[in-house]
Amino acid sequence: MEIKLRLEEEKDYKRVEEIVREAFWNVYSFGCDEHLLVHNLRKNKQFIKALDFVATHDDKIVGHIVYVEGKIIANDGKEHKIVAFGPISVLPEYQNKGVGSRLITHTAKLAKEMGYPAILIYGEPKYYKRFGFKLSKDYKITNQDKKYPAAMLVWELYPDALKGIEGIYDEGGIYLVDPKELQEFEKGFPAKEKKHTKTQERFLELVDKFI
């Protein structure tokens, strides 16, 4: 299967939001809010347009990845810029075919070329370790509560990129979603059934786990 990658264009926005919604519906919660998150991230100053990519098959968009800039506030008070991606979305029928891996490896290479030392995300450790992600605790980087979430992962983009940098990851609160805004935003999409899934249980397990 031939997959091509290109930068997202403004004309893609609505279709990408539909794909994000399909990819995340009932995965981590009843319904999802990731499509609204993508919609809002594009308008945020931390959004990185140069790393905003879609994956296509036969000219049809089947996947998407979005990046934002964050920072590590080191123990000495200095701030170090890093990047974070997510949501990363692939249409259900194209999952487990390498689309997500293509998006991640391509954009990570670009992020490195742009001078960023590392990528920090919240994700499933079992999946992301294949790319080079390790637990944030290995680098002594905490969340803003000075804890080590089990799902908080770091990928150094070159050897010793974070050497001597220990401290707090500050994402700036850009991943917060207003329930009322989501309710209104959902009116622009076809109705879908909300239901309980095992992946929601796994998500709650990771969210509540610290190491």
N, C-alpha and C positions, 0 to 999 in steps of 0.2 A: 504494500500500500504506500503510495507516494504522498508524503506530507510536506507541504511548503510552509515556511514561516515568513511573515512580513509584519511591519509595524501596523498597529491598529489605526484606522482612519475615522474621522468623525462620522462618516456615513455608516460605519460598522456599529456604532454605539448601541443602538436598540437591539440589534441582532445579538451582539455579545452579551447584553444583559439577559436576553432570553436563554442563551446557552448557559450562562452562569446559574440561572434559576433552575434549569433542567438538571445541571450537574450536581447541585447541592440540595435539591428538594428532599426533605425528610432525612438527610444524611446525618446532620448534627443536631437538628431540632425539628419540631413540628413545622413543616414548611421550610423556609430559609430566609435569610436577610442579606446574603452575599451579593445578590444582584443590585440591591440598593447601595451596598457598600462600594461596589465598583463604580456605580453612578456618581457617588459623592467623592470618591478618591480622585477622580479625574479633575475635579475642581479645586483640589487641595494643593497648596504650595509645595507639599512634600512629594507630590506625584512626579514620577520620572518618565516623561514622554518617550525618551530614547530607549526605554526598556519595556514599553507597552506593546506586546506582541500578540498576534493571533496565529493559529495554525489552521491551514486550509487543506481540504482534500477535494479534488475536482472543482476548485474555485468556491467551495462551500466552507464557511468557517466552522470548525469543529472543536477548537480549543482556544484558550486565552490565558495570559499571565499579566499581572499588574505589579508594578514595583513602586515603593515609596522610600524616601530617605529618612533614616532614623539616626540616633546617636547613642554612643556609650559615654556616660558621664563617669570618668575615671575617678579613682579614690583621691587623686591629687587635684581634682577639680577641672581638669582639662576635658574638652569634649572631642570625641572622635566620630566622624561620620561613617556610617555603614548603610547598607540597604536591606530592605525586607521585601519579600514577594508574598502575594496572596491577596485575594483568592487566586488559585490556579484552577482553571475549569476545563473539563473535557466532556463533551456530550457522552451520555451513558453508553451508547452503541459504539463509541470509539475508545472507550477506556480499556486499559490493559493491552494496548497496541503500540505503546512507546511514544504516544503524542505528548503526554506530560513530560516525559524525560527529555524529549527534543526541546521543548520550550525552556525547561530549566537549564540544561547544559548550554544552550545557545545564549541565553540572556546572562547566565553567570559569567561566561567568557567575555561578553561585552561589558559587564559591570567591572570586571577586573581591568579591562583595557581603559575604562573610564577613571580608574584610580581608586576604586573602593576596595578596602582590605578584606571585607567579610560580608556574608549574608546572615541575617538572624531572622528566624521564623518561629511560629508555633505550629507544630505538626506531629505526625505519627513517627516516632523514632525508628520503628521497624522499617518503614518505607524510605525515609530520607537519609539513612546512614549510607545507602548505596552511592550517594553523590559525594559524600565526604562530611556530612553534618555530624556533629558530636553534641553531647549534652552541654548546655551553657555552663553547668557546674564545672566542667573540665577547664573552662577558661576563667572561672570565678566571676562570671557576669550574672547578675541577679535581675529580677524584675523590679518594679518601682517599690514593691513592698520588701525588698531585700531578701526575697526567697528564690529558690531554684525550682521552677515548674518542670515537671517531667517532660512536658511537650515543648519546652523552650530549647531551640537547637541553633547551633552556630556552625558555619562553614567558612573556614579561612580560605581565601582565594589564592593565596600563595603562602609558602612556608613562613611560620613565625610572624604572620601579618598582625596578630594581636599580642605579640610578646610584650609583656610589661603593662598591658592595658587591662586592668581589672576594675569593675565598678558596676554601675546600674544602667540597664537598657531603658532608654526613654523613647517611646514611639509617638508621643505627643497626643495621645487620646484619639487618634484619627480612626480607630477601628470601632468606635462606639456608634450604635445605631439607635435612633429614636423610634420606639414602637408605634407612635402615632404617625410619624412620617412613613414608616414601612406600610402601615395600613392604607394610607392614601396612595402610596406608590404601587401597591399591589393591584389597585383598580385598573391599571394599564395593562394587565396580563390576564390570560385565560385562567379560570378557576381550576384549582388542583386539590386533590384530597390530601389532607394532612394525616399522618399516621405514625405510630411508634415503630422504630427499627432497632436492630442490634447495634448498628453503627452509632446511634445516639447514646447507647449505654457505654460504648467504648470511649466516646467523646467525654462524657461526664466523668468517667474513670480517670482519664488523662487530666482533665481540668482540675480535678480535686486532689491530684497527686503531686507532692513535692518531694524532692530528694536532698 
